[in-house]
Amino acid sequence: MKRQILISISMRYLGSLSFLLSSIEKTQKNTSIELYIIVMKLNPPDEALLRRMVASLLPTALLTVVDARSLSFPKGQFNNFSDDKSRFLAQALLFLQQSTLSGHILYLDVYTIVMCDLDPFFTINLGKSALAGTLFSTDNFIKNRILGQVALIENKVCLLELLSQAGYISSSVLLIDAALWRAKGYTLDLIDFLQSLPLYLLRKLQLEELLYYFLMRQNDDSLYYLPANYNTTNLYYPQKLDDNKLNILSARKEIERRIRDNISSNYMLIKDTIYILNISSSVSYIPQHYEPQYHQLLTELCPGCKKLVNRRERGFLKIKTVWLKIGRLIRRPFGLILILLLYSLGFFLAFILLMLR
């Protein structure tokens, strides 16, 4: 069984890559891995540094380093993404189209932390599907509405209901049948699809969201849904530490709030609900009952660092919760009328009090 892993980075993400590789080394029973790393603008000294780092962390891995400039990048929309996550995914999809790889290949975002053995991924039968990922629910209705505009432009009304009910496939963890993906020419078709979109829509979305829409519109079995516990970002909120749903991977989603240790200011954690670790970024709060697990993971990956302190700003979260409830109320048929009545009543009472003075 071939165990192929694909990672796409730029050299400024070397620190995050080292943590990803460390987590792989600590969790794999079999470290015989074919590792493909695509690097944006790679020069010889950087490549030598990268190879030394991989050799020290995964000495038995068979490493292939690819300079992204060696890939044939198309002109146009495929290069218009401003976020690094989309750029790295674009590099990976181009590499898959232009390589001769076969079998399953696991694409990992550079911020992913591997928590268990990866062998289950490589034994999944994808059937006729070329790509597998975890479907995330989302409360970001703005992006769903933008994808709805894309569906209307393409006159694919049948997709509107799906978009209203689903979220997106996160590109943090993707399992791809390399030969089937290449045979169906999905990368080239995706490029053509992006070329057909107005630039103002493209700039409001990430490539992972457009990739999900693109696969849904194929009207075939191009997309395979992994179990939810295969990528736990912002998806499942655990109730207890021994919850058996938390067993495969954790990956970054969004960065909202900040946690720092007073002494060790170089180390931080990022959201979300399970084990997620980053070294150079703003962070979100973590659930209090999960702090020991974060600290244990941090200690294992970085023995010299200090314990982090959870600084969840409860006042901000309460205000945010109230506004979310008000937003849900307004969206109901009677909600706006009720809000207006309450506002009018408050104004009337204020007027009466003013007159009594």
C-alpha positions as CSV (number, residue, x, y, z in Angstrom):
1,M,0.0,0.0,0.0
2,K,1.5,3.3,-1.1
3,R,1.2,6.1,1.5
4,Q,1.6,9.3,-0.4
5,I,1.2,12.7,1.3
6,L,1.1,16.0,-0.6
7,I,1.9,19.4,1.1
8,S,2.0,22.8,-0.6
9,I,3.8,25.8,1.1
10,S,6.0,28.8,0.8
11,M,9.3,29.0,2.8
12,R,7.8,31.4,5.3
13,Y,5.6,28.5,6.5
14,L,8.6,26.3,7.4
15,G,7.8,26.5,11.1
16,S,4.3,25.3,10.6
17,L,5.6,22.5,8.3
18,S,8.0,21.3,11.0
19,F,5.1,20.9,13.5
20,L,3.0,19.0,10.9
21,L,5.9,16.7,10.2
22,S,6.6,16.2,13.9
23,S,3.0,15.2,14.5
24,I,3.2,12.7,11.6
25,E,6.4,11.2,13.0
26,K,4.9,10.8,16.5
27,T,1.7,9.1,15.3
28,Q,2.6,6.8,12.5
29,K,3.3,3.1,13.1
30,N,4.9,3.0,9.7
31,T,6.9,6.0,8.7
32,S,7.6,4.8,5.2
33,I,5.9,7.6,3.4
34,E,6.2,9.1,-0.1
35,L,6.2,12.9,0.8
36,Y,5.7,15.5,-2.0
37,I,6.3,19.1,-1.0
38,I,5.5,21.9,-3.5
39,V,7.3,25.1,-2.6
40,M,6.5,28.6,-4.0
41,K,9.7,30.3,-5.4
42,L,12.2,27.8,-4.2
43,N,15.9,28.5,-4.4
44,P,18.8,26.1,-3.8
45,P,19.7,27.2,-0.2
46,D,16.1,26.9,0.9
47,E,15.7,23.5,-0.7
48,A,18.8,22.3,1.2
49,L,17.3,23.6,4.4
50,L,14.0,21.9,3.7
51,R,15.6,18.6,2.9
52,R,17.7,18.7,6.1
53,M,14.6,19.4,8.2
54,V,12.6,16.6,6.6
55,A,15.5,14.2,7.0
56,S,15.7,15.0,10.8
57,L,12.0,14.7,11.4
58,L,11.0,11.9,9.0
59,P,14.3,10.1,8.1
60,T,12.6,7.1,6.4
61,A,10.3,9.3,4.2
62,L,11.0,9.3,0.5
63,L,11.0,13.1,-0.2
64,T,10.2,14.8,-3.5
65,V,10.6,18.6,-3.5
66,V,8.9,20.5,-6.4
67,D,9.5,24.2,-7.2
68,A,6.1,25.6,-8.1
69,R,7.7,27.6,-10.9
70,S,8.3,24.4,-12.7
71,L,4.5,23.9,-13.1
72,S,2.7,25.3,-16.1
73,F,0.5,28.0,-14.5
74,P,-2.4,29.2,-16.6
75,K,-3.1,32.9,-17.1
76,G,-6.2,34.4,-15.6
77,Q,-8.5,33.6,-12.7
78,F,-6.5,30.7,-11.3
79,N,-3.9,33.2,-10.1
80,N,-6.2,35.8,-8.7
81,F,-6.6,34.4,-5.2
82,S,-5.2,36.6,-2.4
83,D,-5.1,34.1,0.4
84,D,-2.3,31.6,0.9
85,K,-4.5,28.6,1.5
86,S,-6.1,29.0,-2.0
87,R,-2.7,29.6,-3.6
88,F,-1.3,26.4,-2.0
89,L,-4.3,24.4,-3.1
90,A,-4.0,25.7,-6.6
91,Q,-0.3,24.6,-6.7
92,A,-1.3,21.1,-5.5
93,L,-4.1,20.7,-8.1
94,L,-1.8,21.8,-10.9
95,F,0.9,19.4,-9.7
96,L,-1.7,16.5,-9.7
97,Q,-2.7,17.3,-13.3
98,Q,0.9,17.5,-14.5
99,S,2.4,14.6,-12.6
100,T,2.3,10.9,-13.2
101,L,1.3,9.9,-9.7
102,S,-1.2,7.1,-9.2
103,G,-3.1,5.7,-6.2
104,H,-4.5,7.7,-3.3
105,I,-2.7,10.8,-2.3
106,L,-3.5,12.7,1.0
107,Y,-3.3,16.5,0.7
108,L,-2.7,18.2,4.0
109,D,-2.9,21.9,4.7
110,V,0.4,23.1,6.3
111,Y,-1.5,24.0,9.5
112,T,-2.9,20.5,10.0
113,I,-1.9,18.5,13.1
114,V,-2.0,14.7,12.7
115,M,-3.4,12.9,15.8
116,C,-3.6,9.2,14.7
117,D,-2.3,6.7,12.3
118,L,-3.0,7.7,8.6
119,D,-3.4,4.1,7.3
120,P,-7.2,4.3,7.4
121,F,-7.1,7.0,4.7
122,F,-5.3,4.9,2.3
123,T,-7.6,2.0,2.6
124,I,-10.8,3.9,1.8
125,N,-12.6,2.8,-1.3
126,L,-13.5,6.0,-3.2
127,G,-15.4,4.1,-5.9
128,K,-15.9,6.4,-8.9
129,S,-15.1,9.5,-6.9
130,A,-11.9,11.4,-7.6
131,L,-11.8,13.4,-4.4
132,A,-12.9,12.9,-0.8
133,G,-13.3,15.5,2.0
134,T,-15.3,16.3,5.1
135,L,-18.4,18.4,4.5
136,F,-18.5,21.2,7.0
137,S,-21.7,22.9,8.2
138,T,-21.2,26.7,8.3
139,D,-22.9,29.8,9.7
140,N,-21.3,32.0,7.1
141,F,-24.4,32.6,5.0
142,I,-22.7,35.4,3.1
143,K,-20.4,32.9,1.2
144,N,-23.3,30.6,0.6
145,R,-25.2,33.5,-1.0
146,I,-22.2,34.3,-3.2
147,L,-22.1,30.7,-4.4
148,G,-25.8,31.0,-5.0
149,Q,-25.0,34.0,-7.3
150,V,-22.6,31.7,-9.2
151,A,-25.3,29.1,-9.6
152,L,-27.7,31.7,-11.0
153,I,-25.1,33.0,-13.5
154,E,-24.7,29.4,-14.7
155,N,-28.4,28.8,-14.7
156,K,-28.0,25.8,-12.3
157,V,-31.0,26.4,-10.1
158,C,-30.9,22.8,-8.8
159,L,-27.8,23.7,-6.9
160,L,-29.4,26.6,-4.9
161,E,-31.2,24.3,-2.5
162,L,-28.0,22.3,-1.9
163,L,-26.1,25.5,-1.2
164,S,-28.7,26.6,1.3
165,Q,-28.4,23.4,3.3
166,A,-24.7,22.6,3.1
167,G,-21.4,24.3,3.9
168,Y,-18.3,23.5,2.0
169,I,-15.5,20.9,1.7
170,S,-12.5,22.0,3.7
171,S,-9.2,21.7,1.9
172,S,-7.4,21.2,5.1
173,V,-7.6,17.4,4.5
174,L,-8.4,16.0,1.1
175,L,-8.0,12.4,-0.2
176,I,-7.5,12.3,-4.0
177,D,-7.4,9.5,-6.5
178,A,-4.5,11.0,-8.5
179,A,-4.9,8.9,-11.6
180,L,-8.7,9.4,-11.8
181,W,-8.4,13.1,-11.1
182,R,-5.9,13.5,-13.9
183,A,-7.9,11.2,-16.3
184,K,-11.1,13.3,-15.9
185,G,-9.1,16.5,-16.4
186,Y,-10.7,18.1,-13.4
187,T,-7.9,20.7,-12.8
188,L,-8.2,21.9,-16.4
189,D,-12.0,22.0,-16.2
190,L,-11.8,23.9,-12.9
191,I,-9.6,26.5,-14.5
192,D,-12.1,26.9,-17.4
193,F,-14.9,27.3,-14.8
194,L,-13.0,30.0,-12.9
195,Q,-12.4,31.8,-16.1
196,S,-16.1,32.1,-16.7
197,L,-16.8,33.8,-13.3
198,P,-16.8,37.6,-12.8
199,L,-13.7,38.7,-11.0
200,Y,-15.7,40.5,-8.2
201,L,-17.3,37.1,-7.2
202,L,-14.0,35.3,-7.4
203,R,-12.4,37.7,-5.0
204,K,-15.0,37.1,-2.3
205,L,-14.4,33.3,-2.2
206,Q,-11.6,30.9,-1.4
207,L,-10.6,28.1,-3.8
208,E,-11.9,25.4,-1.5
209,E,-15.4,26.8,-1.7
210,L,-15.3,27.1,-5.5
211,L,-13.8,23.5,-5.7
212,Y,-16.8,22.2,-3.7
213,Y,-19.3,24.0,-6.0
214,F,-17.3,22.8,-9.1
215,L,-17.5,19.1,-8.0
216,M,-21.2,19.4,-7.1
217,R,-22.0,20.7,-10.6
218,Q,-20.4,17.7,-12.3
219,N,-23.6,15.6,-11.9
220,D,-21.6,12.4,-11.2
221,D,-19.9,10.7,-8.3
222,S,-16.9,13.0,-8.4
223,L,-17.1,13.8,-4.6
224,Y,-16.9,11.3,-1.7
225,Y,-17.8,12.5,1.8
226,L,-15.4,11.4,4.5
227,P,-16.8,10.7,8.0
228,A,-17.0,13.9,10.1
229,N,-14.4,12.8,12.6
230,Y,-11.7,12.7,9.8
231,N,-11.4,16.5,10.1
232,T,-12.6,18.1,13.2
233,T,-12.2,21.8,12.6
234,N,-15.1,24.0,13.7
235,L,-17.5,21.1,13.2
236,Y,-18.0,19.1,16.3
237,Y,-18.0,20.4,19.9
238,P,-16.9,17.7,22.3
239,Q,-18.7,17.3,25.6
240,K,-16.1,15.2,27.4
241,L,-12.4,14.3,27.1
242,D,-12.8,10.6,26.3
243,D,-15.2,11.3,23.4
244,N,-14.4,8.7,20.8
245,K,-15.4,11.0,17.9
246,L,-12.1,12.8,18.2
247,N,-9.7,10.4,16.7
248,I,-8.1,11.3,13.3
249,L,-7.1,14.8,12.4
250,S,-7.4,18.4,13.5
251,A,-6.9,21.3,11.2
252,R,-7.0,25.1,11.2
253,K,-10.1,27.0,10.2
254,E,-10.4,30.7,11.3
255,I,-8.5,32.8,13.7
256,E,-10.7,35.0,15.9
257,R,-9.4,35.6,19.4
258,R,-6.0,35.6,21.1
259,I,-4.4,33.5,23.9
260,R,-0.9,34.0,25.1
261,D,1.2,32.9,28.1
262,N,2.6,35.9,30.0
263,I,6.2,34.5,29.9
264,S,6.3,32.6,26.6
265,S,5.0,35.0,24.1
266,N,6.3,33.1,21.1
267,Y,3.9,30.2,21.4
268,M,0.2,30.4,20.7
269,L,-2.8,28.2,20.0
270,I,-5.4,28.7,17.3
271,K,-9.0,27.6,17.3
272,D,-11.0,25.4,17.4
273,T,-12.6,22.8,19.5
274,I,-10.0,20.0,19.6
275,Y,-6.2,19.7,19.3
276,I,-5.0,22.6,17.0
277,L,-1.6,24.2,17.2
278,N,0.2,27.0,15.5
279,I,3.4,28.8,16.3
280,S,3.1,32.3,14.7
281,S,-0.5,33.4,14.5
282,S,-3.3,35.0,16.4
283,V,-5.6,32.6,18.1
284,S,-9.1,31.8,19.4
285,Y,-10.1,30.7,22.8
286,I,-10.1,27.0,23.6
287,P,-12.8,25.2,25.6
288,Q,-11.6,25.1,29.3
289,H,-12.1,21.3,29.7
290,Y,-9.7,20.8,26.7
291,E,-6.8,22.9,28.0
292,P,-4.9,19.9,29.4
293,Q,-5.0,18.2,26.1
294,Y,-3.7,21.2,24.3
295,H,-0.9,21.6,26.8
296,Q,0.1,18.0,26.6
297,L,0.3,18.2,22.8
298,L,2.3,21.4,22.9
299,T,4.7,19.8,25.4
300,E,5.2,16.8,23.2
301,L,5.9,18.8,20.1
302,C,7.8,21.6,21.8
303,P,9.3,20.4,25.1
304,G,10.8,23.7,26.1
305,C,7.8,25.9,25.9
306,K,5.7,27.2,28.8
307,K,2.1,26.3,29.6
308,L,-0.5,28.5,27.9
309,V,-3.2,30.3,29.7
310,N,-6.8,30.4,28.5
311,R,-8.1,34.0,28.3
312,R,-11.6,33.6,27.1
313,E,-13.2,37.0,27.0
314,R,-16.7,36.0,28.3
315,G,-18.2,39.5,28.0
316,F,-17.4,39.7,24.3
317,L,-18.9,36.2,23.8
318,K,-22.1,37.1,25.6
319,I,-22.5,40.2,23.5
320,K,-21.9,38.2,20.4
321,T,-24.4,35.5,21.5
322,V,-27.1,38.2,22.0
323,W,-26.5,39.7,18.6
324,L,-26.7,36.2,17.0
325,K,-30.1,35.6,18.7
326,I,-31.4,39.0,17.6
327,G,-30.3,38.2,14.0
328,R,-32.1,34.9,14.1
329,L,-35.2,36.7,15.5
330,I,-35.2,39.3,12.7
331,R,-35.1,36.6,10.0
332,R,-38.3,35.1,11.3
333,P,-41.6,36.5,9.7
334,F,-42.8,38.1,12.9
335,G,-39.4,39.0,14.2
336,L,-38.9,42.4,12.5
337,I,-42.4,43.5,13.6
338,L,-41.7,42.5,17.2
339,I,-38.4,44.4,17.2
340,L,-40.1,47.5,15.8
341,L,-42.8,47.2,18.5
342,L,-40.3,46.9,21.2
343,Y,-38.3,49.9,19.8
344,S,-41.5,52.0,19.6
345,L,-42.5,51.0,23.2
346,G,-39.0,52.1,24.4
347,F,-39.2,55.4,22.6
348,F,-42.8,56.0,24.0
349,L,-41.6,55.2,27.6
350,A,-38.6,57.5,27.2
351,F,-41.0,60.3,26.0
352,I,-43.3,59.8,29.0
353,L,-40.4,60.0,31.4
354,L,-39.2,63.1,29.8
355,M,-42.6,64.7,30.0
356,L,-42.9,63.8,33.7
357,R,-39.8,65.7,34.5
